[in-house]
Amino acid sequence: MMQIALFGTSADPPTAAHQQILYWLSQRFDWVAVWASDNPFKSHQTSLRHRSAMLQLLVESLNSRRTQTPANVLFCPDLSSPRSLVTVEKAQQRWPGAEFTLVIGSDLVNQMTRWYRVEELLEQVKLLVVPRPGYPLLKDNLQQLQQMGAKIAIAQLRGLQLSSTEYREARDPKIVIPPIQAYIHREHLYECQDTPKSLVTQSPSGY
């Protein structure tokens, strides 16, 4: 059965750490479907249009480096929805018969019990939780999801120290990949006024 990871993000902006996660997923799933979305539990500084454009740049940059294996990370803006259940239903129509794993950050575990028709969602997907610095995985929160039917795995992925919030606060160009840094300045996002001395930086571990 085809194994597909579903990776939606409201990242504002998507960072080099998000690219690292996508690369890790691409080594473990047949396909990785990626899209930008609005999170009803968060406020967003930039529009979905801009966040989607930046995420597409992230995916294109990752796929362009895949010289040894075929690119299997797909940018799928048509899957975007504030409700994950709607996204999963769209994915099922696109890939009938596939098995889906919904990828979330550890910052979302606590809020997931309040998601739209969450028990129905958990019947249709497995959960893969990516640890995030500052958001420890609490046993009680995981058990609550399991009691609602969740099948949970924890990604053995470490070193993801770069966050979208850190970029918005510090404007450090090392946090985002060069195409996204260039897009931010071209579109005058995050009130960036000063052009950094160099837009050429490498993301962690080359991804």
N, C-alpha and C positions, 0 to 999 in steps of 0.2 A: 504493500500500500504506500502511495506517495506521502511523504512527510513534509508538511509545509509549516514554517514558522510565520506567525503574523506579528509584525512589529510596527505598531502605530505610535507616533510620538507627537506631543505638543511642544517639543523642544524649541526654545526661543532665545538664541538660534541653536540648531543642531551642531554638536561639537565633534572634535576628533575622537572623543571617548565613544560617542554614538557610532562612529565609523568602526572603531575597534570592536564594539559589540556585534555589529553587522558582519564583520569578517569572521568572528568567532562562530556566529550562528551559521554562516555559509559553509563551514566545515562539518556541520552536524545535521543539516537538513537538506532535502532534495532542492527545495526552493525557499527563499526568504522574501516575503511580500512586505513592502515598506510603504508607508503613507504618513502624511502630516494630518493632524486632527485638532479639533478644539476639545479641551477638557472642561466639562461643565463645572468642575470643582476648582478651577484655576482661572486667573485673569491672564490675558496675553498682551504683551506690549506691542507686538506687530501682528498684522493680519494673517489669516490662514494662507492667503495667496503668496505672501513673502516667505512664510515658513515652509510652504510646500516647494517653492522654487529653490530654496536653500537646501532642503532635503534631497531634491533631485540632483543637485550638484554634488552632494555627498555620495550618493549612490553611483553616479557616473564616474566620479573620481576613484571609488573603490573598484568598480568593475574594470576600469582601464588598466589596473595593475594586475589583473588576473591573467598571468602569462602561462601558468602551469595547468590550471584547470578552467573549464568553461565558467563564465559568469552566471551565477544562479541567484543573484540579488535583484529583485524586480521592483521598480518604482511603480506603485499602483494607486494613483490618486483617486481612482473610482471607488476604492474601498473606504475612503474617508467618511466618518460619521461620528458625531459626539457619543453615539451609543454603540458599544462594542458588539452587542447582539446583532445589530443591523449590519455591521461590517462582516461578521462571521456568516450571516445569511448570504451576503454578496459573494463571499469567498467560496461558499459551498456551491453556488450557481456557476462560478467560474471554473472550479476544480471539483467536479462531482466525484465522490468516492474517496477523496483524500482525507488524511488525518491531520487535524490542525492543532497547533500549539500556540497559545496566546502568550506573548512575551511582555512582561511588565517589570518596571523597576520596583525596588523594595519600598519606595516612597508611596506607591499606590496600594500596597497590601491593606493598609488600615482603612482606606476609603472604599475598597472594592465591595464590601458588604452592602453599600448604599447604591451600587450601580443599578441601572435599569434592568429589571428581570434577570437578576444575576444568577439565580438558581438554574434558569433555563439556559443561560450562557454557559455555565459550568458543566452542563450535561453534554455540550457539543464540542468542548475544547479541553485540552490539557493546559496547565499553567506552568510557565517557566519564569521564575523570579530572578532578576538580575540584581545582586546586591549593589547598593549605592552608599558611598560614604555619608555618614550623618543620619542614615535611616536604617537602624538595626532591625533585623527580623525578629519579632517577638513571637514566642511560642503560642501565646493566647490568640494572637491575630491569625496565625496560620491554622490553628486548630478550629477557629470559628469558620474559616473558609472550607476546611475539610468537612466540617459538619454539614455544610451547605452543598457538599458533593464535589468539591474541588480535588483534582488529582494534581499535586504540586511537586515540582522539582526545583532545586536551587542551582542556578548556573555557577559552575566553578570558575569564576572569572574575577580577577582581582586587578587592582591598580588603576581603576577608573576614577581618577582624581579631578577630572575637568568637568565643570558644570556650566550650564547656560547662564545661571545666575551670576557665577563668578565672572563670566565674560561681560555681562551687562554692567557689572559693578567696576571691573578693573580694566576693561577694554584690551586685555592681553591677547595679541594676535596668535600666540602659540596655542590657544584654546580651540581655535577653529582652523579648518584647512584653508589654504590660500584662495581657492575659488570663492569660498563663502566670505572670507574677509574682503575680497574685492567687491563682491555683491553688496555687502553691508555698506561699504563706502560709496558705491555707485548709487545706491538707493537712499543714502542718508538715514540709515536705520540706527536705532539706539543712541541717537543724538551724537553720533561720532562726527567730530569736526577736524581732528588732526589726523593726517595720513601717517601711518607708521613708517619708520625708516625702511623697512623691508616687509614685503608681503610673502616672501619665500620662507616657509617654515615647514618642518616635517611633523606629522602627527605621531603619537606614541607608537612604538613598535612598527613604524612604517605604515600604520593604518589608522 
